[in-house]
Amino acid sequence: PFDVLIVGGGPAGAAAAVYTARKGIRTGIAAERFGGQVMDTMGIENFISVQSTEGPRFAADLERHVRDYEVDIMNLQRAEGLIPSRVPGGLHEVKLANGVSLKSRTLIVAPGARWRQMNVPGEDQYKNKGVAYCPHCDGPLFKGKRVAVIGGGNSGVEAAIDLAGIVAHVTLIEFDTDLRADAVLQRKLASLPNVKIITSALTTEVLGDGEKVSGLTYKDRNHDTLHEVELEGIFVQIGLVPNTEWLKDAIALTPRGEIEIDHRGETSQPGIFAAGDATTVPYKQIVIAAGDGAKAALSAFDYLIRHEPV
Ligand code: FAD
């Protein structure tokens, strides 16, 4: 069995692996796709000390750093179930899709999350070419340009407020008849001169010139009419879904599926820790996921030295 088994090979899992391996304890890491979400990212400019890099390159750097140490890397392995130990210090079991079960004295679960997509024509084609999901990451790339934010919940309205300070103009598009964000955010949004809010609108297509986004079309749901908006960027803010479906019977999740953790990264089950976008920690960013991966690793090490193997 492993001392520490990490599930997830994104920034959180990779950071955890480097930290535990450097303690000289037996570390394994199973990931469906090593690198995680950064594989789908182009420019990364906010990982402190790395002024500018690209997603696939960052992912390769993560993997190279982990491979510097004695870590059992199991790439292209999907975890499908978790059976926590019934006794403190006992072995937890992770079931993989290929039928194999892995056992470990501690677990660090870092399966990340995925942005909910609009699933309209043009969205995939123009991803990273105008279609974006993370205002903190990509907002500055649209300085002085026109953008839309899709979604009028808290994250959509926060994104619109944030972007309004950077870009020339923001169009906020909400499917429902009203925005769902907190009243204080809605008041702030309404006070901004360069924001237009369109409700009862279904985005139907992302338009582009073959290279990058040039606009979008939406359907006015009250009148069943189609409209076009010219712009350079579209921020999709209709939900971030944690990859935690396989954990719901094993550890405590919030109603949104986020793993509940304490300030040390421990879940509701002793000896099982979690980090990154799959958890309740606010602000889903690489630097935060990596920091929390390190934190979970140190907590797992602390657990191991306090519990005799059983
Ligand atoms: P992830 O990166 O999601 O990694 C999760 C890992 O778990 C993957 O290896 C995955 O394959 C694996 N996994 C999932 N389920 C299972 C399972 N059942 N079994 C086994 N393995 C599993 N952040 C920034 O700070 N700066 C940016 O510029 C930036 N740009 C972004 C651009 C895009 C398009 C996107 C989508 C995100 C961007 N982010 C950016 C956010 C950033 O990528 C995430 O915050 C970060 O990757 C989270 O790290 P993580 O390790 O928690 O999860």
Residues whose N, C-alpha, C, O or C-beta is under 5 A from the ligand:
A	BS01	FAD	V7 G8 G9 G10 P11 A12 G13 A30 A31 E32 R33 F34 G35 G36 Q37 V38 D40 T41 G43 I44 E45 N46 Q77 R78 A79 A110 P111 G112 A113 C134 C137 N243 A275 G276 D277 A278 K284 Q285 I286 V287 A289
